[in-house]
């Protein structure tokens, strides 16, 4: 249940978006949304791969983000926690090929971002706004007089205006740092998240995938795109998937870009196009889609790591890729956006396949109600459908458990399950040179209502369900049983089953790691997800999916593969 929106985060968490974009709203410094998919290109010449030395970027902390503005790369390294964390900010000059400054900020909840002449750091707790120059020297400090709970906060690139969301994101406030005055420039009823400033415009994403643009000097918000397809958003467009294509949408049009494999995960987008990531055998495969030139370049990097890559634009011709290897050292690659080995990509105006060479998709459209019972060898009818978004972005396990409880005729809501029965912990801390945190087999790591949380495994849900039922033997932990066994034992008997797989059946891989109290190291498996298995036929499995808020079905081979990757975890209520 990674929230697949990922905010270029090496800790890919849970639940959704899209991708789970830890509590870190560290923001991208991207180029202005142009209102179209193509940019003006002043130089069509192909350039060789840039050779730069990044040897001095050698830190043992986890790399959260790389962002770029003008000559400066900003790299954010953290020692993670859920509510607070230590952060080191490093500025690197691309022209000089060296670190120009670095600073360690104390334990707190921080937002950072690039300015025209440096960077800012905002404490969401103390309401301090710190302004630094290119050498990481503090030049200004503002203490904001506010009793509000800040959901996010950003500073405009000119360093003059602070914009934050008060309370539960009800109002968006523009605060003039020089005059100490503020005004409301927008209002939202639902969950809202910041994607950062571009010039005078702040881009915001709501819980339904809509993208908005706010001008710091205006009180009018402008909807940029609808988010009907989007699982990943940046300041230019939304990226989603159909059965055959990536779909790119902004206020002007939709474009459909054929992918090579369903495993491709969009991890970065900018004015040139977007980058996807997948794993094949012993290589990490990055596919760079240049929308302007209709070209695609494969970048293959030996996979000597178990960590999610961090990607950013380096300059007009290159991107930078950072991967943490098994020795806990980062490897930095500066690669051509498009080189001589690129191939044409297929861009359509409609959701079609222009050839028959594409790999089969894992997910297939679920039949209409009238036909699916005829197709399925077994199909459990009338299983409730509950969406996890926007209220439970990392709560797929709790939502799935509530679905099973409601099917068993229990009058319980997701909120009641979370508040009264689910064990939760956000106890991350740093000691003896190591990051420590909760055990996902014993407690939910974080809170299901927070997009910055991780999740939990089957024993936690088993415990919560047994707490609900008391001494009754209605709950079975079926972990270790194959899906064939689960079909015969439970689905055929009419019992829906909670199973742990991955979001959209995409690749799983290790991201964050921390130590448990017993001294063991725990590695979080990205894209972890919990769904409710409700049926099967000769080729497919049927689910109620909290992530999509609908019934779905996936092909048996990929489902069984992901199920094994998650440890063959399953829980069922037999009432």
C-alpha positions in Angstrom: 0.0 0.0 0.0 2.4 2.4 -1.0 0.8 5.7 -1.7 2.1 5.9 -5.2 2.5 9.5 -5.5 5.8 9.3 -4.2 7.4 12.7 -4.0 10.7 11.3 -5.2 11.1 9.5 -1.9 13.6 6.7 -1.3 11.4 5.5 1.5 8.5 4.5 -0.6 5.9 4.0 1.8 2.4 2.9 1.3 -0.8 3.4 -0.1 -1.2 5.4 -2.7 0.0 7.6 -5.2 -0.2 7.6 -6.0 2.1 6.7 -5.5 2.9 5.3 -0.4 4.3 10.1 -2.5 7.6 9.6 5.1 6.0 12.8 6.5 8.3 14.5 4.3 6.9 17.1 2.0 10.2 18.0 0.5 9.5 19.7 -2.7 10.7 19.6 -6.2 12.1 22.8 -7.8 10.8 22.2 -11.3 10.3 24.4 -14.4 7.1 26.4 -15.1 4.1 24.4 -16.3 3.8 25.5 -19.9 0.3 24.3 -20.6 1.4 21.8 -23.2 3.4 18.6 -23.4 6.2 20.0 -25.5 8.8 22.6 -24.8 10.7 24.8 -27.2 14.1 23.2 -27.8 16.9 25.6 -28.7 19.4 22.9 -29.3 18.6 19.6 -30.9 22.2 18.3 -30.9 22.8 15.1 -29.1 25.4 15.5 -26.3 27.6 12.8 -24.9 27.0 11.6 -21.4 28.3 14.1 -18.8 31.3 13.1 -16.9 31.3 14.6 -13.4 32.8 13.6 -10.1 30.4 13.2 -7.2 32.8 11.5 -5.0 32.4 14.1 -2.3 28.7 13.3 -2.0 29.4 10.4 0.3 27.0 10.3 3.2 25.7 7.4 5.2 22.3 8.9 5.8 19.4 8.1 3.4 19.0 10.4 0.4 15.5 11.7 0.3 15.5 14.0 -2.7 17.6 15.6 -5.4 16.3 18.9 -6.7 17.8 21.4 -9.1 17.5 25.1 -9.9 19.9 27.0 -12.1 23.5 25.9 -11.3 22.6 24.2 -7.9 21.7 20.7 -7.0 20.2 20.4 -3.6 20.4 17.0 -1.9 18.5 16.2 1.2 19.8 13.4 3.4 17.9 12.2 6.5 17.9 9.9 9.5 14.2 8.9 9.3 11.3 9.0 11.7 7.6 9.3 11.1 6.9 12.5 12.9 10.3 14.1 13.2 13.7 13.4 11.6 17.3 14.7 11.3 18.1 16.3 7.9 21.3 17.3 6.2 21.1 19.7 3.3 23.9 19.7 0.7 24.3 22.1 -2.1 26.4 21.1 -5.2 27.5 23.3 -8.0 27.1 21.7 -11.4 29.5 24.2 -13.0 32.2 23.8 -10.4 31.6 20.0 -9.8 31.9 20.4 -6.0 29.9 20.9 -2.8 29.4 24.5 -2.1 28.0 24.1 1.4 26.2 21.7 3.7 24.3 22.1 7.0 22.7 19.7 9.5 19.3 20.8 10.8 18.2 19.6 14.3 15.5 17.0 14.8 12.2 18.4 13.7 9.6 18.2 10.9 11.1 20.1 8.0 10.1 21.3 4.6 13.0 22.5 2.4 13.2 23.9 -1.1 15.4 25.8 -3.4 15.4 29.6 -3.8 16.9 31.7 -6.6 19.9 32.4 -4.4 20.0 29.5 -2.0 17.4 27.4 -0.1 14.9 27.6 2.7 14.0 25.3 5.6 10.7 25.5 7.5 9.9 23.9 10.8 6.3 22.9 10.8 6.4 22.7 14.6 8.1 25.9 15.7 7.0 27.9 12.7 10.6 29.1 12.0 11.5 30.0 8.5 15.2 29.9 7.8 16.8 31.4 4.6 20.2 30.2 3.5 22.6 31.3 0.7 24.4 29.1 -1.8 27.1 28.3 0.8 24.5 27.1 3.3 25.0 30.2 5.5 21.9 31.4 7.4 21.1 34.9 6.1 17.6 35.4 7.6 15.3 33.9 10.2 11.6 34.6 10.5 9.5 33.5 13.5 5.9 33.2 12.3 3.2 34.1 14.9 0.7 31.3 14.2 -1.2 28.9 16.4 -2.4 26.9 13.4 -1.4 23.4 12.6 0.5 23.6 9.3 -0.1 20.8 6.9 2.6 22.1 4.6 4.6 25.2 4.0 6.7 26.6 1.1 8.6 29.7 0.3 8.4 31.3 -3.1 11.7 31.2 -5.1 12.3 35.0 -4.6 12.3 34.3 -0.8 9.6 36.9 0.0 6.4 34.9 0.4 5.5 31.9 2.7 2.5 29.9 1.7 1.0 27.3 4.1 -2.1 25.3 4.8 -3.8 26.0 8.1 -5.7 23.5 10.2 -6.9 20.6 8.2 -6.0 22.2 4.9 -9.1 24.4 5.0 -7.4 27.6 3.9 -4.3 28.4 2.0 -2.5 31.4 3.5 0.0 33.7 1.8 2.3 35.3 4.3 4.5 38.3 3.3 7.8 37.7 5.2 9.0 41.3 4.9 5.7 43.1 5.9 4.4 40.4 8.3 1.0 40.4 6.7 -1.1 37.5 5.4 -4.1 36.8 3.3 -6.2 33.8 2.3 -5.5 32.8 -1.4 -7.5 29.6 -1.6 -9.8 27.2 0.3 -10.3 23.5 0.0 -12.7 21.1 1.6 -10.7 18.0 1.1 -7.1 16.8 1.8 -4.6 18.9 -0.1 -0.8 18.4 -0.7 1.8 20.8 -2.0 4.0 20.0 -5.0 6.0 23.2 -4.7 6.5 26.6 -6.2 7.3 27.4 -9.8 7.9 31.2 -10.1 4.9 32.8 -8.4 2.7 29.7 -8.8 2.2 27.0 -6.2 0.9 23.6 -7.3 -1.4 21.6 -5.1 -2.9 18.1 -5.4 -6.1 17.1 -3.7 -7.1 13.6 -2.5 -9.0 12.9 -5.7 -6.0 13.4 -7.9 -6.9 16.9 -9.1 -4.0 19.4 -9.7 -4.5 23.0 -8.9 -2.4 26.1 -9.5 -2.4 29.0 -7.1 -0.7 32.4 -7.6 0.8 33.9 -4.5 -0.6 37.3 -5.4 -4.1 36.1 -6.3 -7.1 34.6 -4.5 -8.2 32.5 -7.5 -7.2 28.9 -7.8 -7.1 27.2 -11.2 -7.7 23.6 -11.8 -5.0 22.3 -14.1 -6.1 18.7 -14.5 -8.8 16.3 -13.4 -6.8 13.3 -12.2 -9.2 10.8 -13.7 -6.3 8.6 -14.7 -3.4 10.0 -12.6 -1.4 8.0 -10.2 1.7 10.3 -10.3 1.5 14.0 -10.5 4.1 16.8 -11.1 3.8 20.4 -12.0 3.3 19.7 -15.7 0.9 16.8 -16.0 -0.5 13.8 -14.4 0.7 10.3 -15.3 -1.5 7.2 -15.0 -1.9 3.8 -16.6 -4.5 2.0 -18.7 -4.2 -1.6 -19.8 -1.9 -0.7 -22.6 -0.5 2.8 -22.1 0.7 5.5 -19.9 -1.8 8.4 -20.0 -0.5 11.9 -19.7 -3.0 14.7 -19.0 -2.9 18.4 -18.6 -5.5 21.2 -19.1 -5.0 21.0 -22.9 -5.0 17.4 -23.9 -4.5 13.7 -23.1 -1.8 11.7 -24.7 -1.4 7.9 -24.5 2.2 6.5 -24.5 2.6 2.8 -25.0 4.8 1.1 -22.4 7.0 -1.9 -22.8 6.0 -3.6 -19.5 3.4 -3.2 -16.8 6.3 -3.3 -14.3 7.4 0.2 -15.3 6.9 2.6 -12.5 6.9 6.4 -13.2 9.3 7.9 -10.7 10.1 11.4 -12.2 8.6 13.9 -14.6 9.8 17.2 -15.9 9.6 19.4 -19.0 11.3 16.8 -21.2 8.9 14.0 -20.4 9.1 11.3 -17.7 11.3 8.5 -16.3 10.2 5.0 -15.4 11.9 2.4 -13.3 11.8 -1.4 -13.3 14.0 -4.3 -12.4 15.0 -7.0 -14.9 17.3 -9.8 -13.7 20.3 -8.1 -12.2 19.8 -4.7 -13.7 17.9 -1.6 -12.8 16.2 -0.3 -16.0 15.4 3.4 -16.4 13.3 4.3 -19.4 13.5 8.0 -20.3 10.5 9.1 -22.4 11.1 12.3 -24.3 7.7 13.5 -25.3 9.0 16.3 -27.5 11.2 14.1 -29.7 9.0 11.0 -29.4 12.1 9.1 -28.3 12.8 6.7 -25.6 16.2 5.8 -24.1 16.9 2.8 -21.9 19.4 3.4 -19.1 20.7 0.1 -17.6 22.5 0.2 -14.3 23.8 -3.0 -12.6 21.6 -3.7 -9.6 24.0 -3.8 -6.7 21.4 -2.4 -4.4 18.1 -3.0 -2.7 17.0 0.6 -2.5 14.7 2.9 -4.4 16.5 5.3 -6.8 16.3 9.1 -6.5 16.1 10.9 -9.9 16.2 14.5 -10.9 17.0 16.6 -13.9 20.6 17.6 -14.1 20.5 20.1 -17.0 18.8 20.4 -20.4 20.4 17.2 -21.7 20.9 15.0 -18.7 19.3 13.5 -15.7 21.0 12.4 -12.5 20.3 9.0 -10.9 21.3 8.1 -7.3 21.2 4.5 -6.1 22.3 3.3 -2.7 24.4 0.2 -2.9 24.8 -2.7 -0.5 27.8 -0.9 1.2 25.4 1.9 2.1 27.2 4.2 -0.3 25.5 6.2 -3.0 26.4 5.8 -6.6 25.6 8.8 -8.8 25.0 8.6 -12.6 24.6 11.5 -14.9 22.9 10.2 -18.1 21.8 11.6 -21.4 18.0 12.2 -21.6 18.2 11.0 -25.1 21.2 9.5 -26.8 22.0 7.7 -30.1 20.6 4.4 -28.8 17.1 5.8 -28.4 14.1 4.4 -30.2 10.8 5.8 -31.2 7.9 5.8 -28.8 4.3 5.4 -29.8 2.1 8.3 -28.8 -1.6 8.1 -29.5 -4.6 10.3 -29.0 -6.7 7.4 -27.9 -6.2 4.4 -25.7 -5.2 1.9 -28.3 -2.3 -0.4 -29.0 -0.5 0.3 -32.3 1.2 -3.1 -32.5 1.0 -6.6 -31.1 4.4 -6.6 -29.5 3.5 -5.4 -26.1 3.7 -7.7 -23.1 0.5 -8.8 -21.6 -0.9 -6.6 -18.9 -1.3 -8.1 -15.4 -4.7 -6.6 -14.8 -7.7 -7.2 -17.0 -11.0 -5.4 -16.9 -13.5 -7.1 -14.6 -16.6 -8.3 -16.4 -20.0 -6.9 -15.9 -22.0 -8.4 -13.1 -24.2 -10.4 -15.4 -21.3 -12.3 -16.9 -18.7 -12.5 -14.2 -20.5 -15.2 -12.2 -20.6 -17.3 -15.4 -16.9 -16.8 -16.0 -15.7 -17.3 -12.5 -15.2 -20.8 -11.1 -16.1 -19.3 -7.7 -17.2 -15.7 -7.0 -18.4 -14.4 -3.7 -21.2 -11.9 -4.2 -22.1 -8.7 -2.3 -18.7 -8.1 -0.7 -18.7 -4.4 0.3 -16.4 -2.0 -1.5 -14.7 0.7 0.6 -12.2 3.2 -0.7 -9.1 4.0 1.3 -8.6 7.4 -0.3 -8.6 10.2 0.7 -9.1 9.4 4.4 -6.8 6.3 4.8 -3.9 6.7 2.3 -1.8 4.0 4.0 -4.8 2.1 5.5 -5.3 -0.7 3.0 -5.0 -3.4 5.7 -7.6 -1.6 8.0 -10.0 -1.0 5.1 -9.7 -4.6 3.9 -10.3 -5.9 7.5 -13.4 -3.7 7.7 -14.6 -5.0 4.3 -14.4 -8.5 5.7 -16.1 -7.6 8.9 -18.9 -5.9 7.2 -19.4 -8.9 4.9 -19.6 -11.0 8.1 -22.6 -8.7 9.1 -20.6 -6.7 11.6 -21.6 -3.0 12.1 -18.2 -1.4 12.2 -16.6 1.5 10.3 -12.9 1.9 9.2 -12.5 4.6 11.8 -13.8 2.4 14.6 -11.5 -0.4 13.5 -8.4 1.9 13.5 -9.2 3.7 16.7 -10.4 0.8 18.8 -8.7 -2.4 17.6 -5.6 -1.6 15.6 -2.2 -1.4 17.4 -0.2 1.6 16.1 3.2 2.9 16.7 5.3 5.8 15.4 8.2 5.2 17.8 11.2 5.9 15.5 14.4 7.0 17.2 18.2 7.1 16.7 20.6 5.5 19.1 24.1 4.1 19.0 24.5 5.1 15.4 21.4 3.2 14.2 17.8 4.0 13.3 15.3 2.1 15.4 11.6 1.6 14.8 8.5 -0.5 15.3 8.1 -4.1 14.1 5.4 -4.3 11.3 4.7 -7.8 12.5 3.6 -6.5 15.9 2.1 -3.1 15.2 1.0 -0.8 12.4 4.0 1.5 11.7 2.6 5.0 11.8 -1.1 5.7 11.4 -3.4 4.7 8.5 -4.7 8.2 8.2 -1.2 9.5 7.4 0.3 9.3 3.9 3.7 9.2 5.5 3.2 5.9 7.3 4.3 2.4 6.3 1.8 -0.3 7.2 1.6 -3.7 8.9 1.6 -7.4 8.2 -0.9 -10.2 8.8 -0.2 -10.9 12.6 -1.3 -7.3 13.4 -4.6 -7.6 11.6 -5.1 -11.0 13.1 -4.6 -9.6 16.5 -7.0 -6.6 15.8 -9.7 -8.9 14.5 -9.4 -11.3 17.5 -9.6 -8.3 19.8 -12.9 -7.4 18.1 -14.3 -10.9 18.3 -13.1 -11.7 21.9 -13.0 -15.4 22.7 -14.8 -16.5 19.5 -12.7 -18.5 17.1 -13.7 -16.7 14.0 -10.3 -15.4 12.9 -7.7 -17.6 11.1 -4.2 -16.6 10.1 -3.7 -18.5 6.9 -0.2 -17.3 6.4 2.0 -19.9 4.6 -0.9 -21.4 2.7 -0.7 -21.3 -1.1 -3.5 -19.5 -3.1 -4.6 -22.9 -4.3 -5.1 -24.0 -0.7 -6.9 -20.7 0.1 -9.2 -21.2 -2.8 -10.3 -24.7 -1.6 -10.4 -24.0 2.1 -12.0 -20.5 2.2 -13.1 -19.0 -1.2 -15.1 -22.2 -2.1 -16.7 -22.1 1.3 -17.8 -18.5 0.7 -15.3 -16.7 3.0 -13.4 -13.6 1.5 -9.7 -13.6 2.4 -7.3 -10.8 3.2 -4.1 -11.3 1.2 -0.9 -9.3 1.0 0.3 -8.6 -2.5 1.4 -5.3 -4.2 -0.3 -2.3 -5.5 -1.5 -3.0 -9.1 0.7 -6.1 -8.9 3.7 -4.0 -9.7 7.3 -4.9 -8.7 8.3 -5.0 -5.0 11.7 -4.0 -3.8 13.3 -3.1 -0.5 13.5 0.6 0.4 13.7 1.9 4.0 15.3 -0.2 6.7 15.6 0.2 10.5 16.5 -1.9 13.5 14.1 -3.5 15.8 14.5 -3.6 19.6 15.9 -7.2 19.4 18.7 -5.9 17.2 17.5 -7.4 13.9 17.4 -5.2 10.8 14.0 -4.8 9.2 13.7 -3.9 5.5 10.5 -2.5 4.2 9.2 -3.9 1.0 7.9 -1.2 -1.3 4.5 -1.3 -2.9 3.2 -3.6 -0.1 -0.6 -3.9 -0.3 -3.6 -5.7 1.2 -6.7 -6.7 -0.8 -9.7 -8.9 -0.2 -9.7 -12.0 -2.4 -13.3 -12.8 -3.5 -13.1 -15.3 -6.4 -11.2 -16.9 -9.2 -11.5 -18.6 -12.6 -9.1 -20.6 -14.6 -6.9 -17.7 -15.4 -7.6 -14.9 -12.9 -8.1 -13.9 -9.3 -10.9 -11.5 -8.3 -10.4 -8.9 -5.5 -12.0 -6.0 -3.8 -9.2 -3.4 -3.9 -9.3 -0.5 -1.4 -6.6 1.3 -3.4 -8.8 1.5 -6.5 -12.1 1.5 -4.6 -13.5 -1.2 -6.9 -13.5 -4.8 -7.8 -10.6 -5.9 -9.9 -9.1 -9.1 -11.2 -5.5 -10.0 -11.9 -3.9 -12.9 -13.8 -3.0 -15.9 -11.7 0.7 -16.0 -12.4 1.5 -12.5 -11.4 -0.8 -12.7 -8.3 0.9 -15.8 -7.1 4.3 -14.2 -7.7 3.5 -11.1 -5.6 1.8 -13.1 -2.9 5.0 -15.2 -2.4 7.1 -12.0 -2.4 5.0 -10.7 0.5 5.5 -13.9 2.5 2.3 -15.7 1.6 0.3 -13.7 4.2 -3.4 -14.2 4.6 -6.1 -13.7 7.2 -9.8 -14.8 7.0 -12.9 -14.4 9.1 -14.9 -17.7 9.2 -18.3 -16.6 10.6 
